[in-house]
Amino acid sequence: QEFEQSRIIKFTPPDACRLELMRFRTRYNGQDLPFSVKAAVVVQGAYIELQAFINMSSTAQILTRLPSVKYCENVMIRFPVPTQWIKALWTMNLQRQKSLKAKMNRRACLGALHEVESDPVIQVSVGTAKYESAYRAMVWKIDRLPDKNSSLDHPHSLSYKLELGSDQEIPSDWYPFATVQFVVHDTCASGAEVKSLGIESDLQPQKHVVQKAFYNFQVEIEKKWIRLDGEDPDKAGNCLMQ
């Protein structure tokens, strides 16, 4: 009732908490994303390889208030991992069990050919990657895109290979989607803007206003099956354990 009369939203936020004050629908063209993500799971016998590629978009324009700010920060891409594969992503030592981490490989590029290795290997051309049990996913984290040490049109890639045991086959009901999240400062995807802000304890609250756009979308992970001699992928899931 007060808002209808004054057109002012008043709220008391809890201390040390992030809160959501308002959510509304807005039109957004997905083709204008600053980068694209493609991912595929390649199955070859007992070997599984996840391949993911990031390509910066040449047509997308990041509309920011500051001309110098035209990059994405805190990029996080999560690739779900079936429960059957989790133990293949952990290494054991004398003290504790720990997650397998990425090996940096800046020479990795789009379409590069890799030999299948028996040991699980995670390689990224930028950032870091490891399995995180909180998400039950392989998490690829990049501080910023485009990367400072590479050209704007340079693609980035992630790959990890696993050798699965007889009890670690691909679930038949597994339809994986990669979740992509990132932040762009000094921009607003919806076009909405805070015109004024007032705080009882501060005479100039506008100096504390920080504008960001949080992007969150999903990308389907393509499944590819490389047949071996005498193998029928349609019947592979009907094998009985001995």
C-alpha positions as CSV (number, residue, x, y, z in Angstrom):
1,Q,0.0,0.0,0.0
2,E,2.8,2.4,0.8
3,F,4.5,1.6,-2.6
4,E,1.3,2.4,-4.4
5,Q,1.2,5.8,-2.8
6,S,4.9,6.8,-2.8
7,R,6.3,4.5,-5.6
8,I,9.2,3.9,-3.2
9,I,10.4,0.4,-2.2
10,K,11.6,0.2,1.5
11,F,13.3,-2.8,2.9
12,T,15.6,-3.8,5.8
13,P,18.2,-6.2,4.7
14,P,19.6,-8.8,7.2
15,D,23.2,-8.2,8.3
16,A,26.0,-10.1,6.4
17,C,23.7,-11.7,4.0
18,R,23.1,-11.6,0.3
19,L,19.4,-11.1,-0.6
20,E,17.2,-10.9,-3.7
21,L,14.9,-7.9,-3.6
22,M,13.2,-8.2,-7.0
23,R,12.9,-10.6,-9.9
24,F,11.2,-9.9,-13.2
25,R,11.1,-11.2,-16.7
26,T,13.0,-9.5,-19.5
27,R,13.8,-10.2,-23.1
28,Y,17.3,-11.4,-23.9
29,N,18.7,-12.7,-27.1
30,G,21.0,-15.7,-26.3
31,Q,23.0,-15.1,-29.5
32,D,24.5,-12.0,-27.9
33,L,26.4,-14.0,-25.2
34,P,30.1,-12.9,-25.0
35,F,31.3,-16.5,-25.5
36,S,30.0,-19.9,-26.5
37,V,30.6,-23.3,-24.9
38,K,30.6,-26.6,-26.7
39,A,31.1,-29.9,-24.9
40,A,31.0,-33.6,-25.9
41,V,31.6,-36.9,-24.1
42,V,33.5,-39.4,-26.3
43,V,33.2,-43.1,-25.5
44,Q,35.8,-45.5,-26.9
45,G,35.6,-48.9,-25.4
46,A,36.4,-48.6,-21.7
47,Y,37.7,-45.1,-22.1
48,I,35.7,-41.9,-21.6
49,E,36.9,-38.4,-22.6
50,L,35.1,-35.1,-21.9
51,Q,36.0,-32.4,-24.4
52,A,34.9,-28.8,-23.8
53,F,35.7,-25.7,-25.9
54,I,35.2,-22.0,-25.2
55,N,35.1,-19.6,-28.2
56,M,34.8,-15.8,-27.7
57,S,32.0,-14.3,-29.8
58,S,33.1,-11.8,-32.4
59,T,29.6,-10.4,-32.8
60,A,28.6,-10.1,-29.2
61,Q,28.9,-6.6,-27.6
62,I,29.2,-6.3,-23.9
63,L,27.4,-3.1,-23.1
64,T,29.2,-1.5,-20.2
65,R,29.2,2.0,-18.8
66,L,33.0,2.1,-18.8
67,P,34.5,1.6,-22.3
68,S,37.6,-0.1,-20.7
69,V,35.5,-2.9,-19.1
70,K,34.7,-5.5,-21.7
71,Y,35.5,-8.9,-20.1
72,C,33.8,-11.6,-18.0
73,E,35.0,-12.5,-14.6
74,N,34.6,-15.5,-12.2
75,V,33.7,-17.9,-15.0
76,M,32.6,-21.3,-13.7
77,I,31.5,-24.2,-15.9
78,R,30.2,-27.4,-14.2
79,F,30.1,-30.7,-16.0
80,P,28.1,-33.3,-14.1
81,V,29.7,-36.6,-13.3
82,P,27.7,-39.8,-12.8
83,T,28.1,-41.5,-9.4
84,Q,29.7,-44.5,-11.0
85,W,32.7,-42.4,-12.2
86,I,33.5,-40.5,-9.0
87,K,36.0,-43.0,-7.6
88,A,38.0,-42.7,-10.9
89,L,38.5,-39.0,-10.3
90,W,40.2,-39.3,-6.9
91,T,43.8,-40.2,-6.1
92,M,45.0,-41.9,-3.0
93,N,48.1,-41.2,-1.0
94,L,49.3,-42.3,2.4
95,Q,47.5,-39.5,4.3
96,R,44.2,-38.8,2.7
97,Q,42.0,-39.0,-0.4
98,K,42.1,-36.0,-2.7
99,S,40.6,-34.8,-5.9
100,L,42.4,-35.1,-9.2
101,K,43.4,-31.6,-10.4
102,A,44.0,-30.2,-13.8
103,K,47.4,-30.1,-15.5
104,M,47.9,-26.8,-17.4
105,N,48.4,-27.3,-21.1
106,R,48.3,-24.0,-22.9
107,R,49.1,-25.8,-26.2
108,A,45.7,-27.5,-26.1
109,C,43.5,-26.1,-28.9
110,L,40.3,-26.7,-30.7
111,G,40.3,-30.0,-32.6
112,A,43.6,-31.2,-31.1
113,L,44.2,-35.0,-31.1
114,H,45.1,-36.7,-27.9
115,E,46.3,-40.3,-27.4
116,V,44.1,-42.3,-25.0
117,E,46.0,-42.7,-21.7
118,S,45.3,-45.3,-19.0
119,D,45.7,-42.8,-16.1
120,P,43.0,-40.1,-15.7
121,V,44.3,-36.8,-16.9
122,I,42.7,-33.4,-16.7
123,Q,44.1,-30.7,-19.0
124,V,43.0,-27.1,-19.5
125,S,44.4,-24.3,-21.7
126,V,43.4,-21.6,-19.2
127,G,42.2,-21.5,-15.5
128,T,41.9,-24.5,-13.2
129,A,39.7,-27.6,-13.1
130,K,39.0,-30.4,-10.6
131,Y,36.2,-32.6,-9.4
132,E,34.2,-30.9,-6.6
133,S,31.9,-33.1,-4.6
134,A,29.7,-30.2,-3.5
135,Y,28.5,-30.0,-7.1
136,R,29.1,-33.6,-8.0
137,A,30.7,-32.2,-11.1
138,M,33.9,-31.4,-12.8
139,V,34.3,-27.6,-12.3
140,W,36.3,-25.5,-14.6
141,K,37.1,-22.0,-13.2
142,I,38.6,-19.1,-15.1
143,D,39.4,-15.7,-13.6
144,R,38.5,-13.7,-16.7
145,L,37.7,-14.0,-20.3
146,P,39.2,-13.0,-22.7
147,D,42.4,-14.2,-21.1
148,K,45.2,-11.6,-20.6
149,N,47.8,-13.9,-22.1
150,S,46.1,-14.9,-25.3
151,S,44.4,-13.2,-28.2
152,L,40.7,-12.4,-28.2
153,D,39.8,-15.1,-30.8
154,H,41.9,-17.8,-29.3
155,P,39.7,-20.8,-28.2
156,H,40.2,-22.5,-24.8
157,S,39.7,-26.1,-24.1
158,L,39.3,-28.7,-21.3
159,S,39.6,-32.4,-21.5
160,Y,39.8,-35.2,-19.1
161,K,40.1,-38.9,-19.7
162,L,39.0,-41.8,-17.6
163,E,39.4,-45.6,-17.9
164,L,36.2,-47.1,-16.5
165,G,35.9,-50.5,-14.8
166,S,33.2,-53.1,-15.6
167,D,30.9,-51.5,-12.9
168,Q,31.3,-47.9,-14.2
169,E,29.5,-47.9,-17.5
170,I,27.6,-44.9,-18.7
171,P,24.1,-44.7,-17.2
172,S,21.4,-45.1,-19.8
173,D,19.3,-42.3,-18.3
174,W,22.2,-39.8,-18.3
175,Y,21.4,-36.6,-20.3
176,P,24.1,-34.2,-19.1
177,F,24.0,-30.4,-19.3
178,A,26.9,-28.1,-18.5
179,T,26.1,-25.1,-16.3
180,V,27.8,-21.9,-17.2
181,Q,28.1,-18.9,-14.8
182,F,30.0,-15.7,-15.1
183,V,29.9,-12.0,-14.1
184,V,30.2,-8.8,-16.1
185,H,30.8,-5.6,-14.2
186,D,29.3,-2.2,-14.9
187,T,26.6,-3.7,-17.1
188,C,23.0,-4.8,-16.9
189,A,21.6,-7.4,-19.3
190,S,18.0,-6.5,-18.6
191,G,18.5,-2.8,-19.2
192,A,17.0,-2.0,-15.7
193,E,18.9,0.6,-13.7
194,V,18.8,1.9,-10.2
195,K,17.9,5.6,-10.4
196,S,18.2,6.5,-6.7
197,L,19.0,4.8,-3.4
198,G,18.7,6.2,0.1
199,I,20.1,4.9,3.4
200,E,19.3,6.5,6.7
201,S,22.9,6.3,8.0
202,D,24.6,7.6,4.8
203,L,24.2,10.9,3.0
204,Q,25.7,9.7,-0.3
205,P,24.7,6.0,-0.7
206,Q,25.1,6.1,-4.5
207,K,28.9,5.8,-4.1
208,H,28.3,2.3,-2.7
209,V,26.2,1.1,-5.7
210,V,28.0,-1.5,-7.8
211,Q,26.4,-2.7,-11.0
212,K,26.9,-6.3,-12.2
213,A,25.3,-8.8,-14.5
214,F,25.2,-12.4,-13.4
215,Y,24.8,-14.8,-16.3
216,N,23.6,-18.4,-15.8
217,F,22.8,-20.8,-18.6
218,Q,23.0,-24.4,-19.6
219,V,24.6,-26.2,-22.6
220,E,23.8,-29.7,-23.7
221,I,26.8,-32.1,-23.7
222,E,26.9,-34.1,-26.9
223,K,27.5,-37.9,-26.7
224,K,29.8,-39.4,-29.2
225,W,30.5,-43.2,-29.5
226,I,33.5,-44.5,-31.4
227,R,32.9,-48.1,-32.2
228,L,35.5,-50.7,-31.7
229,D,35.7,-53.8,-33.8
230,G,32.7,-56.1,-33.1
231,E,31.1,-53.6,-30.7
232,D,27.5,-52.7,-30.9
233,P,26.7,-49.6,-28.8
234,D,23.0,-50.4,-28.7
235,K,23.7,-53.7,-26.9
236,A,26.6,-52.6,-24.7
237,G,24.3,-51.7,-21.8
238,N,22.8,-55.2,-21.7
239,C,25.9,-57.0,-20.5
240,L,25.6,-58.9,-17.3
241,M,28.2,-58.7,-14.5
242,Q,30.1,-61.9,-13.8
